[in-house]
Amino acid sequence: MKAWSDLVTTDYGLMSLAVILFIVFMSVWFARFFKRHMDEDAAKAESTDQSATK
């Protein structure tokens, strides 16, 4: 319980919490960013393959 109290009440705890939240946000953002670009590249490659076989 002391650790939780330190996390939300002290300056170093709040900075640690901010860093933790930032890292979680960035990991979600990167995952969505990479997934979107991989899907775009796959669609581009598929359309290129289809146009080459016609």
Secondary structure as GFF3:
##gff-version 3
##sequence-region A 1 54
A	DSSP	alpha_helix	2	9	.	.	.	ID=ss1
A	DSSP	alpha_helix	11	53	.	.	.	ID=ss2
###
